[in-house]
Amino acid sequence: MLLIDARERLLLFRFTDRVHGTSFWVTPGGGLDGAESFVQAAERELHEETGLRLSSPLGPHIWERSVTVRWGTRCFLQYERFFVHRVDHHHVSDAGLMDYERDELVEHRWWAAHEIAASSARFAPAKLAELLPLVLAGQSLPPPPLHLDD
């Protein structure tokens, strides 16, 4: 989920893999529960991870990717869809996080595109610094969604 505020900043979470000592910044989101759709999962995860309940329909599905993730002692294939949603502002609440998420999610931050581009931190998707300015400018929107290769 690309949650963008009125100041054109993107909300990202920094997760730390305590087994390998690595960390990276990611957009809000997560897995499907049962038979829910990708849209339903995005809305649920957004509420769980940020406290935000959408008052308007979720924005467009603009990117997708399949990626093998090594996290702790696990390795799994993850299929992701990225939606864009804009808010005026939002104060992030972690009240909906599960205990393991609270342990691994070490901080959140609203990032401007130029800050991501200038940072030496690791971001997922890897092309975020390149693609975010296009999204902010209203380019690179569907159809069809862009498939990311990372």
Residue pairs with C-beta under 8 A, 6 or more apart in sequence:
1 27
1 28
1 29
1 42
1 45
1 46
1 82
1 83
1 85
2 10
2 27
2 59
2 62
2 82
2 83
2 84
2 85
2 132
2 135
3 10
3 11
3 27
3 28
3 46
3 50
3 52
3 85
3 86
3 87
3 90
4 10
4 11
4 84
4 85
4 86
4 87
4 135
4 136
5 11
5 86
5 87
5 88
5 89
5 90
5 110
6 86
6 87
6 88
6 89
7 110
7 112
8 112
8 113
8 136
9 110
9 111
9 112
10 27
10 110
10 111
10 112
10 113
10 116
10 132
11 27
11 28
11 50
11 90
11 92
11 108
11 109
11 110
11 111
12 25
12 26
12 27
12 108
12 109
12 110
12 111
12 123
13 25
13 26
13 27
13 28
13 49
13 105
13 107
13 108
14 23
14 24
14 25
14 105
14 106
14 107
14 108
14 109
14 121
15 23
15 24
15 26
15 104
15 105
15 106
16 22
16 23
16 104
16 106
17 23
17 71
17 72
17 104
18 72
18 103
18 104
19 72
19 73
20 70
20 72
22 122
23 106
23 121
23 122
24 121
24 122
24 123
24 124
25 109
25 111
25 121
25 122
25 123
25 124
26 123
26 124
27 82
27 124
28 45
28 46
28 49
28 50
29 41
29 42
29 45
29 46
29 49
29 80
29 82
30 41
30 45
30 48
30 49
31 41
31 78
32 38
32 41
33 41
33 44
36 44
38 61
38 81
38 83
39 58
39 83
42 58
42 81
42 83
43 54
43 58
46 52
46 54
46 85
47 53
47 96
48 96
48 97
49 94
49 96
49 97
49 101
49 105
50 90
50 92
50 93
50 108
51 90
51 91
51 92
51 93
51 94
51 95
51 96
52 87
52 90
54 85
58 83
58 85
59 83
59 84
59 85
59 86
60 83
60 84
60 141
60 142
61 81
61 82
61 83
61 142
61 145
62 82
62 83
62 84
62 135
62 140
62 141
62 142
62 145
62 146
63 81
63 82
63 125
63 131
63 145
63 146
63 147
63 148
64 79
64 80
64 81
64 82
64 145
64 146
64 147
64 148
65 79
65 80
65 82
65 125
65 147
65 148
65 149
65 150
66 77
66 78
66 79
66 80
67 77
67 78
67 80
67 124
67 150
68 75
68 76
68 77
68 78
69 75
69 76
69 77
69 78
81 145
82 125
82 145
84 135
84 141
92 108
94 102
94 105
94 108
97 105
113 129
113 132
113 133
113 136
116 123
116 128
116 129
116 132
117 129
119 129
123 129
124 150
125 131
125 148
125 150
126 148
126 150
127 148
127 150
131 140
131 146
131 148
134 140
135 141
140 146
